[in-house]
Amino acid sequence: MGTTEPVRGDLADDRHLLGRTSTAERVADILRTRIAEGYFPPGERLSEEAIGRALGVSRNTLREAFRLLTHERLLVHQLNRGVFVRMLAVEDVEDIYRIRQLVECAVVQGLGDPPYPLDALDAAVAGGERSARERDWQGVSTANIHFHSELVALAGSARTDELMRGVLAELRLAFHVVDDPRALHDPYLVRNREIVEALRAGERTEAERLLSAYLDDSRARLVAAYGDRVAEERW
């Protein structure tokens, strides 16, 4: 008798998000979120049977969702082996930060006159600070992802939001490979707060300067840590 394969992160809890019209796009959105939140780490094989059962969707629907996420570079299909969460190259990480610089800084630069709706940014910063006090560095990472998602959401563009969801989910793949998430995320909690306070004061140019420096430093730190880790795995 076969054993029932578990699904990490209680994926069945997301079943209600499918609503009445279960579509591949909605399944892909759930899996994309789960990847971004760290429930499926790089290199993990995704079980069609377990995920399909948890979400209550057909194999064809699930395969279409896998195809969409493969197109977004979050998954890879290996012949005769199955579908796996993708492992990034160092060059991928550098390219992701180029995109982030272009998009995030442009959003801040393009904001209209203050005041700006900052409640969601405040909540993301507070969530990261709370996780840090609890030494929950995975929670800090997730809060940081939420912070940048909400920052881009200030543009009020569904297309930009969709772009950043994919970019930040892909970036999270790199975070999972690095051994010391505290060193990776803790230094930026204060800087998130500084960006919010600059926006609260209506200092859009200063907020953009802080954000650009933040992204430069984050890219350098992650590329160095990630490159070292990938080199170790090759040995």
DRENDO-1510 file (C-alpha; in Angstrom, 1 decimal, always signed):
<recs>
REC; n; res; u; v; w
REC; 1; MET; +0.0; +0.0; +0.0 .
REC; 2; GLY; +1.4; +3.4; -1.0 .
REC; 3; THR; +1.9; +6.2; +1.5 .
REC; 4; THR; +0.2; +9.6; +1.3 .
REC; 5; GLU; +2.8; +12.2; +0.4 .
REC; 6; PRO; +2.5; +15.3; +2.6 .
REC; 7; VAL; +2.3; +18.8; +1.1 .
REC; 8; ARG; +4.5; +21.4; +2.8 .
REC; 9; GLY; +2.8; +24.5; +4.3 .
REC; 10; ASP; -0.7; +23.1; +4.5 .
REC; 11; LEU; -1.4; +23.8; +0.9 .
REC; 12; ALA; -4.9; +22.5; +1.3 .
REC; 13; ASP; -5.7; +25.6; +3.4 .
REC; 14; ASP; -5.4; +27.6; +0.1 .
REC; 15; ARG; -8.1; +25.5; -1.6 .
REC; 16; HIS; -10.8; +28.1; -0.9 .
REC; 17; LEU; -8.9; +30.6; -2.9 .
REC; 18; LEU; -9.8; +28.7; -6.1 .
REC; 19; GLY; -13.4; +29.7; -5.8 .
REC; 20; ARG; -16.0; +28.2; -8.1 .
REC; 21; THR; -14.0; +28.5; -11.3 .
REC; 22; SER; -10.8; +26.5; -10.7 .
REC; 23; THR; -8.3; +27.7; -13.3 .
REC; 24; ALA; -4.6; +27.1; -14.0 .
REC; 25; GLU; -3.9; +30.8; -13.5 .
REC; 26; ARG; -5.3; +30.7; -10.0 .
REC; 27; VAL; -3.4; +27.5; -9.2 .
REC; 28; ALA; -0.3; +29.1; -10.5 .
REC; 29; ASP; -0.9; +32.2; -8.3 .
REC; 30; ILE; -1.2; +30.0; -5.2 .
REC; 31; LEU; +2.0; +28.1; -6.0 .
REC; 32; ARG; +3.8; +31.3; -6.9 .
REC; 33; THR; +2.9; +32.7; -3.5 .
REC; 34; ARG; +4.0; +29.6; -1.7 .
REC; 35; ILE; +7.3; +29.7; -3.5 .
REC; 36; ALA; +7.8; +33.3; -2.6 .
REC; 37; GLU; +7.0; +32.6; +1.1 .
REC; 38; GLY; +9.5; +29.7; +1.2 .
REC; 39; TYR; +7.3; +26.6; +1.4 .
REC; 40; PHE; +8.9; +25.1; -1.7 .
REC; 41; PRO; +12.7; +25.6; -1.7 .
REC; 42; PRO; +15.0; +25.4; -4.8 .
REC; 43; GLY; +15.6; +21.9; -6.0 .
REC; 44; GLU; +12.4; +20.5; -4.5 .
REC; 45; ARG; +10.3; +18.2; -6.7 .
REC; 46; LEU; +6.7; +19.2; -6.9 .
REC; 47; SER; +4.3; +16.2; -6.6 .
REC; 48; GLU; +1.4; +16.3; -9.1 .
REC; 49; GLU; -0.5; +13.9; -7.0 .
REC; 50; ALA; -0.1; +15.6; -3.6 .
REC; 51; ILE; -0.7; +19.2; -4.9 .
REC; 52; GLY; -3.6; +18.2; -7.1 .
REC; 53; ARG; -5.2; +16.4; -4.2 .
REC; 54; ALA; -4.7; +19.3; -1.8 .
REC; 55; LEU; -6.1; +21.9; -4.2 .
REC; 56; GLY; -8.8; +19.6; -5.6 .
REC; 57; VAL; -7.8; +20.2; -9.2 .
REC; 58; SER; -7.3; +18.0; -12.2 .
REC; 59; ARG; -3.9; +16.8; -13.4 .
REC; 60; ASN; -4.3; +18.8; -16.7 .
REC; 61; THR; -5.1; +22.0; -14.7 .
REC; 62; LEU; -2.1; +21.5; -12.5 .
REC; 63; ARG; +0.2; +20.8; -15.5 .
REC; 64; GLU; -0.9; +24.0; -17.1 .
REC; 65; ALA; -0.1; +25.9; -13.9 .
REC; 66; PHE; +3.3; +24.2; -13.8 .
REC; 67; ARG; +3.8; +25.4; -17.4 .
REC; 68; LEU; +3.0; +29.0; -16.5 .
REC; 69; LEU; +5.4; +29.0; -13.6 .
REC; 70; THR; +8.1; +27.4; -15.8 .
REC; 71; HIS; +7.6; +30.3; -18.2 .
REC; 72; GLU; +8.1; +32.6; -15.3 .
REC; 73; ARG; +11.4; +30.8; -14.5 .
REC; 74; LEU; +10.2; +29.6; -11.1 .
REC; 75; LEU; +10.1; +25.9; -12.1 .
REC; 76; VAL; +12.0; +23.7; -14.4 .
REC; 77; HIS; +10.9; +20.5; -16.1 .
REC; 78; GLN; +13.4; +17.7; -16.1 .
REC; 79; LEU; +12.7; +14.9; -18.6 .
REC; 80; ASN; +11.6; +11.6; -17.0 .
REC; 81; ARG; +12.1; +13.2; -13.5 .
REC; 82; GLY; +9.3; +15.7; -13.1 .
REC; 83; VAL; +8.9; +19.4; -12.2 .
REC; 84; PHE; +11.3; +21.1; -9.7 .
REC; 85; VAL; +11.7; +24.5; -8.1 .
REC; 86; ARG; +14.4; +26.3; -10.0 .
REC; 87; MET; +17.9; +26.9; -8.8 .
REC; 88; LEU; +19.1; +30.3; -9.9 .
REC; 89; ALA; +22.5; +31.2; -11.3 .
REC; 90; VAL; +24.5; +34.2; -9.9 .
REC; 91; GLU; +23.8; +36.0; -13.2 .
REC; 92; ASP; +20.0; +35.6; -12.6 .
REC; 93; VAL; +20.4; +37.3; -9.2 .
REC; 94; GLU; +22.2; +40.2; -10.7 .
REC; 95; ASP; +19.6; +40.6; -13.4 .
REC; 96; ILE; +16.7; +40.5; -10.9 .
REC; 97; TYR; +18.3; +43.5; -9.1 .
REC; 98; ARG; +18.7; +45.4; -12.3 .
REC; 99; ILE; +14.9; +44.9; -12.8 .
REC; 100; ARG; +14.2; +45.9; -9.2 .
REC; 101; GLN; +16.2; +49.1; -9.6 .
REC; 102; LEU; +14.3; +50.1; -12.7 .
REC; 103; VAL; +10.9; +49.3; -11.4 .
REC; 104; GLU; +11.0; +50.2; -7.7 .
REC; 105; CYS; +12.9; +53.5; -8.1 .
REC; 106; ALA; +10.6; +54.5; -11.0 .
REC; 107; VAL; +7.6; +53.9; -8.8 .
REC; 108; VAL; +8.9; +56.2; -6.1 .
REC; 109; GLN; +10.0; +58.8; -8.6 .
REC; 110; GLY; +6.6; +58.7; -10.3 .
REC; 111; LEU; +4.5; +59.2; -7.1 .
REC; 112; GLY; +2.3; +62.2; -7.1 .
REC; 113; ASP; +1.9; +64.8; -4.4 .
REC; 114; PRO; +1.9; +63.6; -0.8 .
REC; 115; PRO; +0.4; +62.3; +1.4 .
REC; 116; TYR; +0.9; +58.8; +0.3 .
REC; 117; PRO; -1.1; +55.7; +1.5 .
REC; 118; LEU; +1.5; +54.1; +3.7 .
REC; 119; ASP; -0.5; +51.8; +6.0 .
REC; 120; ALA; +0.5; +48.6; +4.1 .
REC; 121; LEU; +4.2; +49.7; +4.2 .
REC; 122; ASP; +4.0; +50.4; +7.9 .
REC; 123; ALA; +2.4; +47.0; +8.5 .
REC; 124; ALA; +5.2; +45.3; +6.5 .
REC; 125; VAL; +7.9; +47.1; +8.4 .
REC; 126; ALA; +6.3; +46.4; +11.8 .
REC; 127; GLY; +5.9; +42.7; +10.8 .
REC; 128; GLY; +9.6; +42.5; +10.0 .
REC; 129; GLU; +10.6; +44.2; +13.3 .
REC; 130; ARG; +8.3; +41.8; +15.2 .
REC; 131; SER; +9.8; +38.8; +13.5 .
REC; 132; ALA; +13.3; +40.0; +14.3 .
REC; 133; ARG; +12.5; +40.4; +18.0 .
REC; 134; GLU; +11.3; +36.8; +17.9 .
REC; 135; ARG; +14.4; +35.7; +15.9 .
REC; 136; ASP; +12.2; +34.5; +13.1 .
REC; 137; TRP; +14.5; +35.3; +10.2 .
REC; 138; GLN; +12.3; +33.5; +7.7 .
REC; 139; GLY; +9.5; +35.8; +8.9 .
REC; 140; VAL; +11.9; +38.8; +8.4 .
REC; 141; SER; +12.5; +37.7; +4.9 .
REC; 142; THR; +8.8; +37.4; +4.1 .
REC; 143; ALA; +8.1; +40.8; +5.6 .
REC; 144; ASN; +10.8; +42.3; +3.5 .
REC; 145; ILE; +9.3; +40.8; +0.4 .
REC; 146; HIS; +5.9; +42.2; +1.4 .
REC; 147; PHE; +7.5; +45.6; +2.0 .
REC; 148; HIS; +8.8; +45.8; -1.6 .
REC; 149; SER; +5.6; +44.5; -3.0 .
REC; 150; GLU; +3.6; +47.2; -1.2 .
REC; 151; LEU; +6.1; +49.8; -2.3 .
REC; 152; VAL; +5.5; +48.9; -5.9 .
REC; 153; ALA; +1.7; +48.8; -5.3 .
REC; 154; LEU; +1.9; +52.6; -4.6 .
REC; 155; ALA; +1.9; +52.9; -8.4 .
REC; 156; GLY; -1.6; +51.6; -8.6 .
REC; 157; SER; -0.8; +49.4; -11.6 .
REC; 158; ALA; -2.0; +45.9; -11.8 .
REC; 159; ARG; +0.6; +45.1; -14.5 .
REC; 160; THR; +3.5; +46.4; -12.3 .
REC; 161; ASP; +2.2; +44.4; -9.4 .
REC; 162; GLU; +2.1; +41.2; -11.5 .
REC; 163; LEU; +5.6; +41.8; -12.7 .
REC; 164; MET; +7.0; +42.3; -9.2 .
REC; 165; ARG; +5.2; +39.3; -7.9 .
REC; 166; GLY; +7.2; +37.1; -10.3 .
REC; 167; VAL; +10.4; +39.0; -9.8 .
REC; 168; LEU; +10.3; +38.8; -6.0 .
REC; 169; ALA; +9.2; +35.2; -6.0 .
REC; 170; GLU; +12.2; +34.4; -8.2 .
REC; 171; LEU; +14.5; +36.3; -5.9 .
REC; 172; ARG; +13.2; +34.3; -2.9 .
REC; 173; LEU; +14.7; +31.2; -4.6 .
REC; 174; ALA; +18.1; +32.8; -4.0 .
REC; 175; PHE; +17.4; +33.6; -0.4 .
REC; 176; HIS; +16.7; +30.0; +0.4 .
REC; 177; VAL; +20.2; +28.9; -0.7 .
REC; 178; VAL; +22.0; +31.4; +1.6 .
REC; 179; ASP; +23.0; +29.9; +5.0 .
REC; 180; ASP; +22.6; +33.1; +7.2 .
REC; 181; PRO; +19.3; +34.8; +6.6 .
REC; 182; ARG; +19.8; +37.1; +9.6 .
REC; 183; ALA; +22.9; +38.6; +8.0 .
REC; 184; LEU; +21.0; +38.9; +4.7 .
REC; 185; HIS; +17.9; +40.7; +6.0 .
REC; 186; ASP; +18.4; +42.2; +9.5 .
REC; 187; PRO; +20.4; +45.2; +8.4 .
REC; 188; TYR; +17.6; +46.4; +6.1 .
REC; 189; LEU; +14.9; +46.6; +8.7 .
REC; 190; VAL; +16.1; +50.1; +9.7 .
REC; 191; ARG; +16.5; +51.1; +6.1 .
REC; 192; ASN; +12.9; +50.1; +5.3 .
REC; 193; ARG; +11.7; +52.3; +8.2 .
REC; 194; GLU; +13.8; +55.2; +6.8 .
REC; 195; ILE; +12.2; +54.9; +3.4 .
REC; 196; VAL; +8.8; +54.9; +4.9 .
REC; 197; GLU; +9.6; +58.0; +7.0 .
REC; 198; ALA; +11.0; +59.8; +4.0 .
REC; 199; LEU; +7.7; +59.2; +2.1 .
REC; 200; ARG; +5.7; +60.2; +5.1 .
REC; 201; ALA; +7.5; +63.5; +5.2 .
REC; 202; GLY; +6.8; +63.9; +1.5 .
REC; 203; GLU; +10.5; +63.7; +0.6 .
REC; 204; ARG; +10.1; +61.6; -2.5 .
REC; 205; THR; +13.6; +62.3; -3.9 .
REC; 206; GLU; +15.2; +61.3; -0.6 .
REC; 207; ALA; +13.1; +58.1; -0.5 .
REC; 208; GLU; +14.3; +57.2; -4.0 .
REC; 209; ARG; +18.0; +57.9; -3.0 .
REC; 210; LEU; +17.6; +55.7; +0.1 .
REC; 211; LEU; +15.9; +52.9; -2.0 .
REC; 212; SER; +18.6; +53.0; -4.7 .
REC; 213; ALA; +21.4; +52.7; -2.2 .
REC; 214; TYR; +19.5; +50.0; -0.4 .
REC; 215; LEU; +19.1; +47.9; -3.5 .
REC; 216; ASP; +22.8; +48.4; -4.5 .
REC; 217; ASP; +23.9; +47.2; -1.1 .
REC; 218; SER; +21.5; +44.3; -1.0 .
REC; 219; ARG; +22.5; +43.1; -4.4 .
REC; 220; ALA; +26.2; +43.1; -3.5 .
REC; 221; ARG; +25.6; +41.3; -0.3 .
REC; 222; LEU; +23.3; +38.6; -1.8 .
REC; 223; VAL; +25.5; +38.1; -4.9 .
REC; 224; ALA; +28.6; +37.5; -2.7 .
REC; 225; ALA; +26.8; +35.1; -0.3 .
REC; 226; TYR; +24.9; +33.3; -3.0 .
REC; 227; GLY; +28.0; +32.9; -5.2 .
REC; 228; ASP; +30.0; +31.4; -2.3 .
REC; 229; ARG; +27.2; +29.0; -1.6 .
REC; 230; VAL; +26.8; +27.9; -5.2 .
REC; 231; ALA; +30.6; +27.4; -5.4 .
REC; 232; GLU; +30.5; +25.2; -2.3 .
REC; 233; GLU; +27.7; +23.0; -3.7 .
REC; 234; ARG; +29.6; +22.5; -6.9 .
REC; 235; TRP; +32.5; +21.1; -4.9 .
</recs>
